[in-house]
Amino acid sequence: MMKRTLGIILASTLLLGGALVGCSSKDDSSGKDANGKTTITLWGMGAEGKLLPEIVKDFEKENPDIHVDVQALPWDNAHDKLLTAVASKSGPDVVQLGTSWVPELASAGALTDITPYISKYPELESKNFFKGAVSTAQFEGKPVAVPWYTETRVLFYRSDLLKQVGYNEAPKTWEELSDAAQKLAARGKGKYGISFSAKEQSMGFMFALQNGSKLVDEQGNPLFNQPPFVDAVKYVNSFFQNGSNAVDIGIDSVQGLQGEGIVPMFISGPFMIKEIKSKAPELEGKWNIAELPGKVNNLSVLGGANLSIMKFSKHPEESAKFLAYMSKPETQLKWMDLSSNLPAATKSWEDAKLKSDPMLLTIRKQLDHSAALPQLAAWEEVSQQFIKSFERIYRGHADVQKEMDDFNQQAASIMKK
């Protein structure tokens, strides 16, 4: 997703600066209109950007002196637009950030440390959120964002088909997952056991975490050629090599579950629950979700989105008030109803609706066993490099240890930039 680096953007600032003044939150006015209202600008990404005006209405009713101007950005060009805004010291007051973007923008000095606002707005305290979500909102020990919604990865599976191969419940260990996948693939030609997306940035790192890898050491050096990481890559590759993993078959996850269950298991996020229920209602009672199988542990990778105040905002006080509103458990429940995104505030999970849904309870348990990937500015580029390295392994049958030695060297170079 990172098409241009911040350095390149900075080099072109003089050319772009004039064109960006119109969208900047920095201007010569006080920020208040004739009625004494302060306007803050909010950039929301993708579907969230289109839904945000609904929740903003409630905030404005409670805070009639603040108007929130929501601008929806497509995910495809949001990253580049943010980097351009950073380079020109312009952009929104509040911005939605994917969890992997926080360290990149924080390292560029673009995000506000919200520590001074926590005493006034206790909703921003880190104790209110899942521990893993908090780690995605910090940079160098300082809170530069607030967890907004969270997600993690769980195992989706056809329970009826697993029973046919001897599993009355979902696999709980790496060994069981491999065994179940191979037995499901043995049903006949054109049948598979599971689908691992080779383009999923976090998949390899997630299995490495489960195998006890720290990914990077305390000095920030990569550990991608060490046994815990290498063995995890070998494990994932084994599904590709023994034919139990579906590759390039041209169907999506829901289609894989339907009918005969060409691909009866996959790993994905909570959003797929709604997808399956709406697109495959005939599967009711025939599928379920489970916590991930484990090795040393069963850690999943934490995802979701955070909200940050841009460093160059002229209205940080009003922006902090908005972040506090979005962090309230009741607001996060409203947002869940609107978007199906799950609350990052732990108190929200005490709601009867969440406590009574077995699938959501499974996700809640997995969230307690989920970790954020390293909060490093270069992590996005490192992840993209891993995808290329893994493709050489599963397609080109490259030696795993040699490929990981090369990847580790490349990653070290990237991380030193």
Summary of the structure (lengths in Angstrom):
residues: 417
radius of gyration: 22.6
end to end distance: 18.0
largest distance: 72.2
contacts: 1355
relative contact order: 0.17
helix: 48%
strand: 17%
